[in-house]
């Protein structure tokens, strides 16, 4: 048995194990979920948490890019909005914690403003910040999750990778 056939055999065994799932319960990955047209199960998220993450992320990005607004006032406005929604004090505390954590973690990870704040990104931030300051806390719609085959097809449509892409100063005259 050659090296290539050994690798092929191992890959096939791993794929079979992956697709077989656990014997204790149903596996979320099935062969049907890999086929085109199969509907993936939607992830259930809490709209209030989505709003908190969106508002906090937009606030952190806008402050980072130098927009002139009061982040504390935006936070207070957002939390007042959530207090009027259908929720308990425990849920409001959870939302407040999610907002604060998200804003702090995004601020810590953002690159230098001259790198991060390009024209396209600042235009999007401006639109979202304007909505938030007006009291519209609905996050933008999420993009549809792509299936495995969709990702594969998109990857096939890209141009082939060349070493010159990674090493533009490399001399090809060997």
C-alpha positions in Angstrom: 0.0 0.0 0.0 1.5 3.3 -1.1 1.6 6.6 0.8 -1.2 8.2 -1.3 -3.5 5.3 -0.8 -2.8 5.3 3.0 -3.7 9.0 3.1 -6.9 8.3 1.0 -7.9 5.5 3.3 -7.4 7.6 6.4 -9.4 10.5 4.9 -12.2 8.2 4.0 -12.3 6.7 7.5 -12.4 10.2 9.1 -15.2 11.3 6.8 -17.2 8.2 7.6 -16.7 8.7 11.3 -17.7 12.4 11.0 -20.9 11.5 9.0 -21.9 8.7 11.3 -22.2 10.9 14.3 -22.5 9.8 17.9 -24.6 6.7 18.8 -26.0 8.6 21.9 -28.1 11.0 19.8 -28.8 12.5 16.4 -25.9 14.2 14.7 -26.5 17.8 13.4 -24.3 16.9 10.4 -25.9 14.5 7.9 -25.3 13.7 4.3 -28.5 15.5 3.4 -27.1 18.7 4.9 -24.2 18.6 2.4 -26.5 18.5 -0.6 -27.7 21.6 -2.5 -31.1 22.7 -1.5 -30.9 21.3 2.0 -32.1 23.8 4.6 -29.8 24.3 7.5 -31.4 24.7 10.9 -31.6 28.4 11.8 -29.7 29.4 14.9 -32.0 30.8 17.5 -30.8 34.1 18.8 -32.3 36.6 21.2 -33.3 39.9 19.4 -32.4 41.9 22.5 -28.9 40.4 22.6 -28.5 41.1 18.8 -29.5 44.7 19.4 -27.1 45.1 22.3 -24.2 43.6 20.3 -25.0 45.8 17.3 -25.3 49.0 19.3 -22.2 48.4 21.3 -20.1 47.4 18.2 -21.3 50.5 16.3 -20.5 52.7 19.3 -17.0 51.4 19.7 -16.3 51.6 16.0 -17.7 55.2 15.7 -15.6 56.4 18.7 -12.5 54.7 17.3 -13.0 56.5 13.9 -13.4 59.9 15.6 -17.2 60.5 15.3 -18.4 63.3 17.5 -21.1 61.8 19.7 -21.6 60.9 23.4 -21.1 57.1 23.8 -22.4 57.2 27.4 -25.6 59.0 26.2 -26.0 56.4 23.4 -25.6 53.6 26.0 -28.2 55.2 28.3 -30.6 55.7 25.4 -30.2 52.1 24.3 -30.7 50.7 27.8 -33.8 52.9 28.2 -35.2 51.5 25.0 -34.6 47.9 26.2 -36.3 48.7 29.5 -39.5 49.6 27.6 -39.4 46.2 25.8 -40.9 43.0 27.2 -38.2 42.0 29.7 -37.4 41.5 33.3 -34.7 43.2 35.5 -32.6 40.1 35.1 -32.8 40.2 31.3 -32.0 43.9 31.3 -28.9 43.3 33.5 -27.8 40.6 31.0 -28.3 43.0 28.1 -26.3 45.7 29.9 -23.5 43.3 30.6 -23.4 42.1 26.9 -23.4 45.7 25.7 -20.5 46.7 28.0 -18.4 43.6 27.2 -18.9 43.9 23.5 -18.0 47.6 23.4 -14.9 47.0 25.5 -13.7 44.0 23.6 -14.1 45.6 20.2 -12.3 48.8 21.3 -9.4 46.6 22.5 -9.2 44.7 19.1 -9.5 47.6 16.6 -6.5 48.5 14.5 -5.0 51.9 14.3 -7.5 54.5 13.0 -5.6 55.2 9.8 -5.7 51.5 9.0 -9.2 50.6 10.2 -11.2 53.7 9.2 -11.2 53.6 5.4 -13.9 55.4 3.4 -16.2 52.4 2.9 -16.1 51.4 6.5 -16.7 54.9 7.9 -19.7 55.4 5.5 -21.2 52.2 6.9 -20.4 53.2 10.5 -22.0 56.7 9.9 -25.2 55.1 8.6 -25.5 52.8 11.6 -24.6 55.5 14.1 -27.2 57.8 12.6 -29.9 55.1 13.1 -28.8 54.5 16.7 -28.8 58.2 17.6 -32.3 58.5 16.1 -33.5 55.7 18.4 -33.6 52.9 15.8 -31.9 50.0 17.5 -32.7 47.3 15.0 -29.6 45.5 13.8 -29.1 45.1 10.1 -30.4 41.8 8.7 -28.0 38.9 8.9 -26.6 37.4 5.7 -27.9 34.0 4.8 -25.6 31.2 6.0 -23.9 29.6 3.0 -23.9 25.8 2.7 -20.8 23.8 2.2 -21.3 23.4 -1.6 -21.9 27.2 -1.9 -18.6 27.9 -0.3 -16.9 25.4 -2.5 -18.3 26.9 -5.6 -17.4 30.4 -4.6 -13.8 29.2 -3.9 -13.7 27.6 -7.3 -14.6 30.9 -9.0 -11.6 32.7 -7.6 -8.5 33.0 -9.6 -5.7 30.5 -8.8 -3.2 31.3 -6.1 0.3 32.1 -7.3 3.5 32.3 -5.2 3.9 35.9 -6.5 0.7 36.8 -4.5 2.4 36.0 -1.2 5.9 37.1 -2.2 5.5 40.0 -4.6 9.2 40.8 -4.6 10.3 37.3 -5.5 12.4 36.9 -8.5 11.0 34.4 -11.0 14.2 34.0 -13.1 15.6 30.9 -11.6 
